Amino acid sequence: MYPDAELEKNQVPYQDQIDSVQRAVNQFQQDNGGILPIKTKDATTPIYQKYPIDFQRVVPKYLAEPPGNSFENGGIFQYVILDAETKPTVKLIDLRIAEKIRDIKIRLQTQQYPPFDKEIAKNVYTLNFKKLGYKETPFVVSPYTNQNLSFVIDGQGEVYVDYRSDLFAEISKSKRDLKPGEDIRFILAEKSMIVPAFSLPYTIDLETNEPVFLSK
């Protein structure tokens, strides 16, 4: 058990910590011919998880130590880079979401087939969580709205967070010119320190002005 102060340090996203990592990344890139201090990931890695920062490459020369809230220092956040090709920007992944998904997938392994409930989009389904042994439907708290977000599963058995309610809230108050067919998750990533990781891509339905799953 951590002391209260230690717990808070590990679990709160602080802007000054992100800023210090951003400065370290910028200086590293400047000193290394444009190369970023990132871990190599497979080309098929989802965009918001594709460029995790490799703190071994920036500590201690550019940063005294990884931030206290980073996974590498016992925290719950993974530091990643967005817009790596154009404007590398430091953001966070909340790894508590990964833990929830891992628990669901462990329970799925006990089933011969996933207990699909309803098909809510092409190849996207809700789950019957009672058949997975849950007494209550699992959820995560949104970093954007503090609302409870549910999980969905695709036909291949991959589990994702459903950010439609967050996207709808942002679209409703935004005057952005969103285009059908484009992945609109960026509107969440831009407004927060935390990226919408572990999610499927979404686009906008111009007829309803609502977010919908983006078909591949």
Summary of the structure (lengths in Angstrom):
residues: 216
radius of gyration: 18.6
end to end distance: 44.5
largest distance: 54.3
contacts: 594
relative contact order: 0.12
helix: 31%
strand: 22%
